């Protein structure tokens, strides 16, 4: 097989007719230190682990990389949803690694609010945020749905995607978003808006204002 038969999928995967492969970029130590969090994670922790007798060194999109075949992968059904989530019929990939913790048959990528720390997905059992497979606590996975970039809900409560918090004081039965582009929303008594914290929406909050 020649290098031209490999197809890159997303940032960290390639595939051919036989397998899905993990991409590891070959860079100098100086350049590695300048890389962002995601790339440092993939290369820094996985470089040595990725070296095996099946690993191939190729040039892909004018970059020298290692491609390592991923066991049990299915290239025909493989899809990359974001920097953090991918899946095929056999397994779900988290941080470019297969995980057995998520059911591939019911897996659904929901929304990317922030590609590093706030990227939601779910299966039949749980709703997940991206950071170390952290579950959205107390979420009902079956009824959990996205309303817009800032808000989601399940059958019981409203979840603010921006702040990653449940807003239990909001009346879920009458809650609705006022815009698909902003965090403006309302229930029967109040209007709401998500306010940024000192570090983007981390430590942010939801402000409410009583209707007149």
GIRABEL-V308489 format. One record per pair of residues at least 12 apart in sequence whose C-alpha atoms are under 10 Angstrom apart, sorted by the first residue. I is the first residue (numbers start at 0). GAP is how many residues later the second one is. Records with the same first field share a line. If there is no record, write none. Layout:
I: GAP, GAP
This chain:
0: 15
1: 56
2: 13, 53, 54, 55, 56, 57, 58
3: 12, 54, 55, 56, 57
4: 12
5: 13, 14, 15, 52, 54, 61
6: 13, 14, 53, 54
7: 12, 13, 14, 15, 52, 53
8: 12, 13, 14, 69, 70, 71, 72, 77
9: 69, 70, 71, 72, 73, 74, 76
10: 12, 28, 69, 71, 72, 73, 85
11: 12, 13, 27, 30, 55, 68, 71, 72, 83, 84
12: 54, 55, 56, 57, 65, 66, 67, 73, 83
13: 46, 53, 54, 55, 61
14: 52, 54, 55, 58, 59, 60, 61, 63
15: 58, 59, 60
16: 57, 58, 59
17: 51, 55, 56, 57, 58
18: 49, 50, 51, 52, 53, 54, 55, 56, 57, 59
19: 47, 48, 49, 50, 51, 52, 53, 54, 55, 56, 58, 68
20: 34, 35, 45, 46, 47, 48, 49, 50, 52, 54, 75
21: 20, 24, 28, 33, 43, 44, 45, 46, 47, 48, 74, 75
22: 19, 20, 24, 27, 33, 34, 37, 41, 42, 43, 44, 45, 46, 73
23: 15, 18, 19, 20, 22, 23, 26, 27, 33, 40, 41, 42, 43, 44
24: 14, 17, 18, 22, 32, 34, 35, 38, 39, 40, 41, 42
25: 17, 21, 31, 37, 38, 39, 40
26: 16, 36, 37, 38
31: 12
36: 79
37: 45, 46, 57, 77, 78
40: 54
41: 53, 54, 55
45: 51
46: 19
48: 19
49: 16, 17, 18, 19, 20
50: 15, 16, 17
51: 16, 17
52: 15
53: 13, 14, 15
54: 12, 13, 14
55: 12, 13
69: 26, 27, 28
70: 27
71: 16, 17, 18, 19, 26
72: 14, 15, 16, 17, 18, 19, 20, 25
73: 13, 14, 15, 16, 17
74: 12, 13, 14
75: 12, 13
76: 12, 13
77: 12, 13, 14, 15
78: 13, 14
79: 12, 13, 16, 29
80: 27, 28, 29, 30, 31, 40
81: 27, 29, 30, 33, 37
82: 12, 13, 29, 32, 33, 36
83: 12, 13, 28, 31, 32, 33, 34, 35, 36, 45, 46, 47
84: 12, 13, 23, 24, 27, 30, 34, 35, 36, 45
85: 12, 21, 22, 23
86: 12, 17, 18, 20, 21, 22
87: 16, 17, 19
88: 14, 15, 16, 17, 18
89: 13, 14, 15
90: 12, 13, 14, 16
91: 12, 13, 15, 16
93: 36, 37, 38, 39
94: 21, 35, 36, 37, 38
98: 34
100: 22, 32
101: 19, 20, 21, 22, 23, 24, 25, 26, 31
102: 19, 20, 21, 22, 23
103: 18, 19, 20
104: 18, 19
105: 16, 17, 18, 19
106: 14, 15, 16, 17, 18, 19, 20
107: 12, 13, 14, 15, 16, 19
108: 12, 13, 14, 18, 19
109: 12, 17, 18, 19, 34, 35, 36, 42
110: 18, 35, 37, 38, 39, 50
111: 17, 18, 37, 49
112: 36, 37, 48, 49
113: 16, 47, 48, 87
114: 15
115: 14, 15
116: 12, 13, 14, 15, 85
117: 12, 13, 43, 44, 45, 46, 84
118: 12, 42
119: 13, 14, 15, 16, 26, 41
120: 12, 14, 15, 20
121: 13, 14, 19, 20, 22, 23
122: 18, 19
123: 16, 17, 18, 19
124: 14, 15, 16, 17
125: 12, 13, 14, 15, 16, 18
126: 12, 13, 14, 15, 17, 18
127: 13
128: 32, 35
135: 23, 28, 29, 30
136: 28, 29
137: 16, 18, 19, 28
138: 14, 15, 16, 17, 18, 19, 20, 27
139: 13, 14, 15, 16, 17
140: 13, 14
141: 12, 13
142: 12, 13
143: 12, 13, 14, 15
144: 14
145: 13, 15
146: 12, 14, 29, 30, 32, 33
147: 12, 13, 29, 30, 31, 32, 33, 34, 35
148: 12, 13, 30, 31, 32, 33, 34
149: 12, 13, 14, 27, 29, 30, 31, 32, 33, 34, 35, 43, 44
150: 12, 13, 15, 25, 26, 29, 31, 32, 33, 34, 43
151: 14, 25
152: 13, 14, 19, 22
153: 18
154: 17, 18
155: 12, 15, 16, 17
156: 12, 13, 14, 15, 16, 18
157: 12, 13, 14, 15, 17, 18
158: 13
159: 23, 33, 34, 45, 46
160: 22, 33, 40
161: 21, 32, 33, 34, 38, 39, 40, 41, 42, 43, 44
162: 31, 32, 33, 34, 37, 38, 39, 40, 41, 42, 43
163: 37, 38, 39, 40, 41
164: 38, 39, 40, 41
166: 38, 39
169: 16, 17, 18, 19, 20, 21, 22, 38
170: 15, 16, 17, 18, 19
171: 14, 15, 16
172: 14, 15
173: 12, 13, 14, 15
174: 12, 13, 14, 15, 16, 17
175: 12, 15
176: 14, 15, 16
177: 13, 14
181: 12
182: 12, 23
183: 24
184: 23
185: 22, 23, 24, 25
186: 23, 24
187: 22, 23
188: 19, 20, 21, 22, 23
189: 17, 18, 19, 20, 21, 22
190: 16, 17, 18, 19, 20
191: 14, 15, 16, 17, 18
192: 12, 13, 14, 15, 16
193: 12, 13, 14
194: 12
